[in-house]
Amino acid sequence: MEELVRSALEVIRPAIQADGGDIFLRHVDTETGVVTVDLTGACSTCPASILTLKVGVERILKDRVPGVTEVRSQGVTEVESAVSL
């Protein structure tokens, strides 16, 4: 599962880099399907980064990698995520 996630992130990475940011895989929990990433550069301070994470990255990973249930950004709490949406 982790290799599939890494491969999918490599497909996504150029679009994120084009906006001045980057994305790095931090952890894949194969039991729960939760993928933790780190958004850096412009994405680390962008108010729309939660949309990038949920509407973009999470959707693509769920489509491409069986078993992925959620994508979280390291350092973003559930409360911040809910408020940002």
Backbone atoms as SQL, in Angstrom:
CREATE TABLE atoms (id INTEGER PRIMARY KEY, chain TEXT, resi INTEGER, resn TEXT, atom TEXT, x REAL, y REAL, z REAL);
INSERT INTO atoms VALUES
  (1, 'A', 1, 'MET', 'N', 0.834, -1.196, 0.000),
  (2, 'A', 1, 'MET', 'CA', 0.000, 0.000, 0.000),
  (3, 'A', 1, 'MET', 'C', 0.880, 1.262, 0.000),
  (4, 'A', 2, 'GLU', 'N', 1.953, 1.242, 0.788),
  (5, 'A', 2, 'GLU', 'CA', 2.798, 2.426, 0.879),
  (6, 'A', 2, 'GLU', 'C', 3.429, 2.777, -0.469),
  (7, 'A', 3, 'GLU', 'N', 3.858, 1.776, -1.222),
  (8, 'A', 3, 'GLU', 'CA', 4.450, 2.043, -2.540),
  (9, 'A', 3, 'GLU', 'C', 3.432, 2.647, -3.501),
  (10, 'A', 4, 'LEU', 'N', 2.190, 2.176, -3.436),
  (11, 'A', 4, 'LEU', 'CA', 1.136, 2.752, -4.283),
  (12, 'A', 4, 'LEU', 'C', 0.871, 4.206, -3.914),
  (13, 'A', 5, 'VAL', 'N', 0.879, 4.503, -2.614),
  (14, 'A', 5, 'VAL', 'CA', 0.689, 5.885, -2.151),
  (15, 'A', 5, 'VAL', 'C', 1.838, 6.751, -2.650),
  (16, 'A', 6, 'ARG', 'N', 3.058, 6.257, -2.497),
  (17, 'A', 6, 'ARG', 'CA', 4.231, 7.023, -2.963),
  (18, 'A', 6, 'ARG', 'C', 4.137, 7.309, -4.470),
  (19, 'A', 7, 'SER', 'N', 3.750, 6.318, -5.231),
  (20, 'A', 7, 'SER', 'CA', 3.625, 6.491, -6.682),
  (21, 'A', 7, 'SER', 'C', 2.556, 7.519, -7.033),
  (22, 'A', 8, 'ALA', 'N', 1.428, 7.462, -6.344),
  (23, 'A', 8, 'ALA', 'CA', 0.347, 8.416, -6.598),
  (24, 'A', 8, 'ALA', 'C', 0.773, 9.833, -6.217),
  (25, 'A', 9, 'LEU', 'N', 1.514, 9.965, -5.128),
  (26, 'A', 9, 'LEU', 'CA', 1.978, 11.295, -4.714),
  (27, 'A', 9, 'LEU', 'C', 2.956, 11.879, -5.741),
  (28, 'A', 10, 'GLU', 'N', 3.737, 11.026, -6.385),
  (29, 'A', 10, 'GLU', 'CA', 4.659, 11.515, -7.420),
  (30, 'A', 10, 'GLU', 'C', 3.901, 12.079, -8.613),
  (31, 'A', 11, 'VAL', 'N', 2.707, 11.565, -8.871),
  (32, 'A', 11, 'VAL', 'CA', 1.867, 12.089, -9.942),
  (33, 'A', 11, 'VAL', 'C', 1.285, 13.450, -9.541),
  (34, 'A', 12, 'ILE', 'N', 0.927, 13.593, -8.275),
  (35, 'A', 12, 'ILE', 'CA', 0.317, 14.820, -7.750),
  (36, 'A', 12, 'ILE', 'C', 1.349, 15.927, -7.548),
  (37, 'A', 13, 'ARG', 'N', 2.567, 15.554, -7.166),
  (38, 'A', 13, 'ARG', 'CA', 3.607, 16.509, -6.758),
  (39, 'A', 13, 'ARG', 'C', 3.831, 17.664, -7.743),
  (40, 'A', 14, 'PRO', 'N', 3.927, 17.449, -9.060),
  (41, 'A', 14, 'PRO', 'CA', 4.191, 18.580, -9.960),
  (42, 'A', 14, 'PRO', 'C', 3.135, 19.693, -9.877),
  (43, 'A', 15, 'ALA', 'N', 1.895, 19.340, -9.699),
  (44, 'A', 15, 'ALA', 'CA', 0.843, 20.363, -9.592),
  (45, 'A', 15, 'ALA', 'C', 1.013, 21.191, -8.317),
  (46, 'A', 16, 'ILE', 'N', 1.386, 20.541, -7.249),
  (47, 'A', 16, 'ILE', 'CA', 1.592, 21.254, -5.981),
  (48, 'A', 16, 'ILE', 'C', 2.854, 22.115, -6.071),
  (49, 'A', 17, 'GLN', 'N', 3.897, 21.586, -6.679),
  (50, 'A', 17, 'GLN', 'CA', 5.129, 22.350, -6.848),
  (51, 'A', 17, 'GLN', 'C', 4.921, 23.563, -7.749),
  (52, 'A', 18, 'ALA', 'N', 4.024, 23.454, -8.718),
  (53, 'A', 18, 'ALA', 'CA', 3.745, 24.576, -9.611),
  (54, 'A', 18, 'ALA', 'C', 3.174, 25.770, -8.854),
  (55, 'A', 19, 'ASP', 'N', 2.551, 25.499, -7.706),
  (56, 'A', 19, 'ASP', 'CA', 1.999, 26.576, -6.875),
  (57, 'A', 19, 'ASP', 'C', 2.957, 26.986, -5.759),
  (58, 'A', 20, 'GLY', 'N', 4.193, 26.521, -5.824),
  (59, 'A', 20, 'GLY', 'CA', 5.199, 26.936, -4.844),
  (60, 'A', 20, 'GLY', 'C', 5.250, 26.081, -3.590),
  (61, 'A', 21, 'GLY', 'N', 4.597, 24.934, -3.606),
  (62, 'A', 21, 'GLY', 'CA', 4.611, 24.063, -2.438),
  (63, 'A', 21, 'GLY', 'C', 5.191, 22.710, -2.753),
  (64, 'A', 22, 'ASP', 'N', 5.044, 21.799, -1.823),
  (65, 'A', 22, 'ASP', 'CA', 5.468, 20.419, -2.046),
  (66, 'A', 22, 'ASP', 'C', 4.723, 19.534, -1.059),
  (67, 'A', 23, 'ILE', 'N', 4.765, 18.237, -1.303),
  (68, 'A', 23, 'ILE', 'CA', 4.077, 17.272, -0.450),
  (69, 'A', 23, 'ILE', 'C', 5.009, 16.085, -0.220),
  (70, 'A', 24, 'PHE', 'N', 5.070, 15.642, 1.036),
  (71, 'A', 24, 'PHE', 'CA', 5.914, 14.522, 1.407),
  (72, 'A', 24, 'PHE', 'C', 5.107, 13.531, 2.227),
  (73, 'A', 25, 'LEU', 'N', 5.311, 12.268, 1.963),
  (74, 'A', 25, 'LEU', 'CA', 4.649, 11.209, 2.717),
  (75, 'A', 25, 'LEU', 'C', 5.317, 11.057, 4.067),
  (76, 'A', 26, 'ARG', 'N', 4.521, 11.026, 5.129),
  (77, 'A', 26, 'ARG', 'CA', 5.044, 10.832, 6.478),
  (78, 'A', 26, 'ARG', 'C', 4.700, 9.453, 7.027),
  (79, 'A', 27, 'HIS', 'N', 3.463, 8.980, 6.770),
  (80, 'A', 27, 'HIS', 'CA', 3.064, 7.695, 7.348),
  (81, 'A', 27, 'HIS', 'C', 1.849, 7.138, 6.613),
  (82, 'A', 28, 'VAL', 'N', 1.822, 5.831, 6.487),
  (83, 'A', 28, 'VAL', 'CA', 0.652, 5.131, 5.961),
  (84, 'A', 28, 'VAL', 'C', 0.243, 4.108, 7.014),
  (85, 'A', 29, 'ASP', 'N', -0.944, 4.267, 7.559),
  (86, 'A', 29, 'ASP', 'CA', -1.481, 3.296, 8.519),
  (87, 'A', 29, 'ASP', 'C', -2.298, 2.287, 7.721),
  (88, 'A', 30, 'THR', 'N', -1.735, 1.121, 7.514),
  (89, 'A', 30, 'THR', 'CA', -2.396, 0.126, 6.670),
  (90, 'A', 30, 'THR', 'C', -3.630, -0.467, 7.335),
  (91, 'A', 31, 'GLU', 'N', -3.729, -0.365, 8.638),
  (92, 'A', 31, 'GLU', 'CA', -4.915, -0.888, 9.328),
  (93, 'A', 31, 'GLU', 'C', -6.120, 0.024, 9.169),
  (94, 'A', 32, 'THR', 'N', -5.902, 1.340, 9.276),
  (95, 'A', 32, 'THR', 'CA', -7.014, 2.289, 9.199),
  (96, 'A', 32, 'THR', 'C', -7.163, 2.928, 7.823),
  (97, 'A', 33, 'GLY', 'N', -6.111, 2.858, 7.012),
  (98, 'A', 33, 'GLY', 'CA', -6.140, 3.492, 5.701),
  (99, 'A', 33, 'GLY', 'C', -5.846, 4.977, 5.737),
  (100, 'A', 34, 'VAL', 'N', -5.387, 5.482, 6.881),
  (101, 'A', 34, 'VAL', 'CA', -5.083, 6.908, 7.014),
  (102, 'A', 34, 'VAL', 'C', -3.660, 7.175, 6.530),
  (103, 'A', 35, 'VAL', 'N', -3.544, 8.132, 5.627),
  (104, 'A', 35, 'VAL', 'CA', -2.257, 8.555, 5.087),
  (105, 'A', 35, 'VAL', 'C', -1.945, 9.932, 5.672),
  (106, 'A', 36, 'THR', 'N', -0.738, 10.079, 6.214),
  (107, 'A', 36, 'THR', 'CA', -0.316, 11.361, 6.758),
  (108, 'A', 36, 'THR', 'C', 0.770, 11.936, 5.862),
  (109, 'A', 37, 'VAL', 'N', 0.577, 13.180, 5.455),
  (110, 'A', 37, 'VAL', 'CA', 1.528, 13.864, 4.587),
  (111, 'A', 37, 'VAL', 'C', 1.958, 15.163, 5.249),
  (112, 'A', 38, 'ASP', 'N', 2.970, 15.759, 4.684),
  (113, 'A', 38, 'ASP', 'CA', 3.451, 17.061, 5.135),
  (114, 'A', 38, 'ASP', 'C', 3.405, 17.989, 3.938),
  (115, 'A', 39, 'LEU', 'N', 2.642, 19.069, 4.032),
  (116, 'A', 39, 'LEU', 'CA', 2.602, 20.089, 2.992),
  (117, 'A', 39, 'LEU', 'C', 3.625, 21.159, 3.351),
  (118, 'A', 40, 'THR', 'N', 4.488, 21.509, 2.405),
  (119, 'A', 40, 'THR', 'CA', 5.536, 22.479, 2.692),
  (120, 'A', 40, 'THR', 'C', 5.496, 23.624, 1.689),
  (121, 'A', 41, 'GLY', 'N', 6.389, 24.573, 1.889),
  (122, 'A', 41, 'GLY', 'CA', 6.473, 25.733, 1.000),
  (123, 'A', 41, 'GLY', 'C', 5.228, 26.584, 1.103),
  (124, 'A', 42, 'ALA', 'N', 4.764, 27.080, -0.023),
  (125, 'A', 42, 'ALA', 'CA', 3.584, 27.941, -0.048),
  (126, 'A', 42, 'ALA', 'C', 2.356, 27.234, 0.513),
  (127, 'A', 43, 'CYS', 'N', 2.307, 25.910, 0.391),
  (128, 'A', 43, 'CYS', 'CA', 1.151, 25.145, 0.882),
  (129, 'A', 43, 'CYS', 'C', 1.070, 25.120, 2.405),
  (130, 'A', 44, 'SER', 'N', 2.184, 25.319, 3.072),
  (131, 'A', 44, 'SER', 'CA', 2.176, 25.227, 4.532),
  (132, 'A', 44, 'SER', 'C', 1.447, 26.398, 5.186),
  (133, 'A', 45, 'THR', 'N', 1.343, 27.520, 4.482),
  (134, 'A', 45, 'THR', 'CA', 0.673, 28.686, 5.055),
  (135, 'A', 45, 'THR', 'C', -0.568, 29.112, 4.278),
  (136, 'A', 46, 'CYS', 'N', -0.881, 28.414, 3.227),
  (137, 'A', 46, 'CYS', 'CA', -2.016, 28.792, 2.385),
  (138, 'A', 46, 'CYS', 'C', -3.339, 28.398, 3.037),
  (139, 'A', 47, 'PRO', 'N', -4.287, 29.325, 3.128),
  (140, 'A', 47, 'PRO', 'CA', -5.582, 28.998, 3.720),
  (141, 'A', 47, 'PRO', 'C', -6.355, 27.942, 2.926),
  (142, 'A', 48, 'ALA', 'N', -6.045, 27.783, 1.655),
  (143, 'A', 48, 'ALA', 'CA', -6.750, 26.805, 0.826),
  (144, 'A', 48, 'ALA', 'C', -6.085, 25.427, 0.857),
  (145, 'A', 49, 'SER', 'N', -5.032, 25.264, 1.642),
  (146, 'A', 49, 'SER', 'CA', -4.305, 23.994, 1.625),
  (147, 'A', 49, 'SER', 'C', -5.164, 22.827, 2.100),
  (148, 'A', 50, 'ILE', 'N', -6.111, 23.072, 2.983),
  (149, 'A', 50, 'ILE', 'CA', -6.982, 21.972, 3.437),
  (150, 'A', 50, 'ILE', 'C', -7.868, 21.506, 2.282),
  (151, 'A', 51, 'LEU', 'N', -8.259, 22.431, 1.408),
  (152, 'A', 51, 'LEU', 'CA', -9.027, 22.035, 0.226),
  (153, 'A', 51, 'LEU', 'C', -8.157, 21.226, -0.732),
  (154, 'A', 52, 'THR', 'N', -6.922, 21.657, -0.909),
  (155, 'A', 52, 'THR', 'CA', -5.981, 20.895, -1.730),
  (156, 'A', 52, 'THR', 'C', -5.846, 19.484, -1.177),
  (157, 'A', 53, 'LEU', 'N', -5.724, 19.401, 0.131),
  (158, 'A', 53, 'LEU', 'CA', -5.535, 18.111, 0.788),
  (159, 'A', 53, 'LEU', 'C', -6.751, 17.211, 0.635),
  (160, 'A', 54, 'LYS', 'N', -7.933, 17.726, 0.944),
  (161, 'A', 54, 'LYS', 'CA', -9.141, 16.895, 0.964),
  (162, 'A', 54, 'LYS', 'C', -9.759, 16.694, -0.424),
  (163, 'A', 55, 'VAL', 'N', -9.896, 17.764, -1.180),
  (164, 'A', 55, 'VAL', 'CA', -10.572, 17.690, -2.475),
  (165, 'A', 55, 'VAL', 'C', -9.626, 17.179, -3.565),
  (166, 'A', 56, 'GLY', 'N', -8.348, 17.463, -3.422),
  (167, 'A', 56, 'GLY', 'CA', -7.387, 17.023, -4.415),
  (168, 'A', 56, 'GLY', 'C', -6.680, 15.744, -4.033),
  (169, 'A', 57, 'VAL', 'N', -5.763, 15.842, -3.080),
  (170, 'A', 57, 'VAL', 'CA', -4.900, 14.718, -2.718),
  (171, 'A', 57, 'VAL', 'C', -5.702, 13.524, -2.217),
  (172, 'A', 58, 'GLU', 'N', -6.605, 13.741, -1.274),
  (173, 'A', 58, 'GLU', 'CA', -7.375, 12.630, -0.717),
  (174, 'A', 58, 'GLU', 'C', -8.218, 11.934, -1.791),
  (175, 'A', 59, 'ARG', 'N', -8.868, 12.691, -2.614),
  (176, 'A', 59, 'ARG', 'CA', -9.704, 12.110, -3.672),
  (177, 'A', 59, 'ARG', 'C', -8.877, 11.261, -4.627),
  (178, 'A', 60, 'ILE', 'N', -7.731, 11.794, -5.034),
  (179, 'A', 60, 'ILE', 'CA', -6.873, 11.060, -5.963),
  (180, 'A', 60, 'ILE', 'C', -6.332, 9.783, -5.320),
  (181, 'A', 61, 'LEU', 'N', -5.881, 9.880, -4.075),
  (182, 'A', 61, 'LEU', 'CA', -5.350, 8.687, -3.416),
  (183, 'A', 61, 'LEU', 'C', -6.432, 7.633, -3.209),
  (184, 'A', 62, 'LYS', 'N', -7.635, 8.053, -2.840),
  (185, 'A', 62, 'LYS', 'CA', -8.733, 7.089, -2.676),
  (186, 'A', 62, 'LYS', 'C', -9.054, 6.393, -4.003),
  (187, 'A', 63, 'ASP', 'N', -8.973, 7.140, -5.108),
  (188, 'A', 63, 'ASP', 'CA', -9.244, 6.573, -6.426),
  (189, 'A', 63, 'ASP', 'C', -8.157, 5.601, -6.876),
  (190, 'A', 64, 'ARG', 'N', -6.912, 5.891, -6.535),
  (191, 'A', 64, 'ARG', 'CA', -5.779, 5.127, -7.064),
  (192, 'A', 64, 'ARG', 'C', -5.260, 4.030, -6.137),
  (193, 'A', 65, 'VAL', 'N', -5.525, 4.170, -4.830),
  (194, 'A', 65, 'VAL', 'CA', -4.934, 3.228, -3.873),
  (195, 'A', 65, 'VAL', 'C', -6.031, 2.571, -3.053),
  (196, 'A', 66, 'PRO', 'N', -6.282, 1.294, -3.287),
  (197, 'A', 66, 'PRO', 'CA', -7.294, 0.582, -2.495),
  (198, 'A', 66, 'PRO', 'C', -6.932, 0.605, -1.009),
  (199, 'A', 67, 'GLY', 'N', -7.927, 0.921, -0.195),
  (200, 'A', 67, 'GLY', 'CA', -7.725, 0.912, 1.248),
  (201, 'A', 67, 'GLY', 'C', -7.489, 2.265, 1.873),
  (202, 'A', 68, 'VAL', 'N', -7.181, 3.297, 1.069),
  (203, 'A', 68, 'VAL', 'CA', -6.994, 4.638, 1.635),
  (204, 'A', 68, 'VAL', 'C', -8.365, 5.175, 2.041),
  (205, 'A', 69, 'THR', 'N', -8.473, 5.597, 3.296),
  (206, 'A', 69, 'THR', 'CA', -9.738, 6.108, 3.819),
  (207, 'A', 69, 'THR', 'C', -9.710, 7.607, 4.080),
  (208, 'A', 70, 'GLU', 'N', -8.516, 8.136, 4.336),
  (209, 'A', 70, 'GLU', 'CA', -8.403, 9.553, 4.684),
  (210, 'A', 70, 'GLU', 'C', -6.964, 9.995, 4.481),
  (211, 'A', 71, 'VAL', 'N', -6.793, 11.292, 4.183),
  (212, 'A', 71, 'VAL', 'CA', -5.461, 11.886, 4.116),
  (213, 'A', 71, 'VAL', 'C', -5.438, 13.043, 5.093),
  (214, 'A', 72, 'ARG', 'N', -4.419, 13.044, 5.927),
  (215, 'A', 72, 'ARG', 'CA', -4.244, 14.106, 6.927),
  (216, 'A', 72, 'ARG', 'C', -2.904, 14.777, 6.712),
  (217, 'A', 73, 'SER', 'N', -2.857, 16.049, 7.062),
  (218, 'A', 73, 'SER', 'CA', -1.600, 16.776, 7.001),
  (219, 'A', 73, 'SER', 'C', -1.003, 16.838, 8.390),
  (220, 'A', 74, 'GLN', 'N', 0.262, 16.500, 8.480),
  (221, 'A', 74, 'GLN', 'CA', 0.954, 16.564, 9.758),
  (222, 'A', 74, 'GLN', 'C', 0.862, 17.983, 10.298),
  (223, 'A', 75, 'GLY', 'N', 0.465, 18.128, 11.542),
  (224, 'A', 75, 'GLY', 'CA', 0.381, 19.441, 12.161),
  (225, 'A', 75, 'GLY', 'C', -0.977, 20.112, 12.050),
  (226, 'A', 76, 'VAL', 'N', -1.904, 19.560, 11.279),
  (227, 'A', 76, 'VAL', 'CA', -3.257, 20.117, 11.183),
  (228, 'A', 76, 'VAL', 'C', -4.172, 19.264, 12.048),
  (229, 'A', 77, 'THR', 'N', -4.825, 19.900, 12.995),
  (230, 'A', 77, 'THR', 'CA', -5.705, 19.161, 13.890),
  (231, 'A', 77, 'THR', 'C', -7.074, 18.976, 13.259),
  (232, 'A', 78, 'GLU', 'N', -7.846, 18.070, 13.826),
  (233, 'A', 78, 'GLU', 'CA', -9.205, 17.831, 13.332),
  (234, 'A', 78, 'GLU', 'C', -10.048, 19.100, 13.418),
  (235, 'A', 79, 'VAL', 'N', -9.880, 19.877, 14.490),
  (236, 'A', 79, 'VAL', 'CA', -10.662, 21.115, 14.646),
  (237, 'A', 79, 'VAL', 'C', -10.310, 22.093, 13.538),
  (238, 'A', 80, 'GLU', 'N', -9.011, 22.272, 13.259),
  (239, 'A', 80, 'GLU', 'CA', -8.609, 23.177, 12.193),
  (240, 'A', 80, 'GLU', 'C', -9.157, 22.721, 10.852),
  (241, 'A', 81, 'SER', 'N', -9.132, 21.418, 10.609),
  (242, 'A', 81, 'SER', 'CA', -9.660, 20.876, 9.356),
  (243, 'A', 81, 'SER', 'C', -11.133, 21.166, 9.210),
  (244, 'A', 82, 'ALA', 'N', -11.900, 20.944, 10.259),
  (245, 'A', 82, 'ALA', 'CA', -13.346, 21.168, 10.213),
  (246, 'A', 82, 'ALA', 'C', -13.664, 22.650, 10.010),
  (247, 'A', 83, 'VAL', 'N', -12.928, 23.522, 10.666),
  (248, 'A', 83, 'VAL', 'CA', -13.170, 24.953, 10.540),
  (249, 'A', 83, 'VAL', 'C', -12.805, 25.426, 9.144),
  (250, 'A', 84, 'SER', 'N', -11.721, 24.890, 8.574),
  (251, 'A', 84, 'SER', 'CA', -11.249, 25.333, 7.263),
  (252, 'A', 84, 'SER', 'C', -12.194, 24.949, 6.147),
  (253, 'A', 85, 'LEU', 'N', -12.917, 23.841, 6.296),
  (254, 'A', 85, 'LEU', 'CA', -13.836, 23.413, 5.249),
  (255, 'A', 85, 'LEU', 'C', -15.044, 24.301, 5.268);
